[in-house]
Amino acid sequence: MSRIYVETSIPSFYFEVRKDTASVARRNWTRQWFEEVTSMHELLSSAAVLLELSQGEFPGKNDAIALISSLEPLVITREVTDVVSEYIARKLMPHDPRGDALHFGSCLVSPL
């Protein structure tokens, strides 16, 4: 069984509340994708996703956090933080050690 990393946009779109056509389509596609892949793949997430979802206020926030919390978490190891530091030092990713670099570093170093 393959393993898929679920980043922040999945729970965000899954619980989208906007009514415009594009937003409704993204919500429906995301829900369909999520339901289909959960039976065929192991879904994982990380503390980086939980951190992003915990910031700010938005409709569906608690539901999005609960969805991610039900997935197996990737462990943020020393190797991950080393990779993140290198990405930022070499200006390959934005200078937010808890942002995109952490997502990317988690996927590269953690055993998917």
Phi, psi and omega in degrees: 000129179281161181244136182237130177276125179258113179262185194299327184295332181296303179294330178296312179289327181301323182251026178300137181246351180295150187257356180294158187303315181296318181293319178297318179298314179299318179298313182294317178297318181296315179296318178297313179301312183300315181295321181290317186283336182296334179274342184249345186220159174268124181262136179231160174216196182210171176298331179298320179291314178300320179298312179299315181292333181284341183276143176072179179237134177202153178299138179083007183304310182296322178294319179297317178296318179296320179299312180292323181295338180279351181267156177295129180276140170282142181274132175274101183265175176300322179298320179296312181295327176295316179297315179301315179299320179293317178304314183289316181299324181269007178057037177271341180220160178302155186279042174243100185298348178255011184255227186302321180299323179292319176301309184295316179297322179298319181289324183286320188266323182289146183286096177277000000 
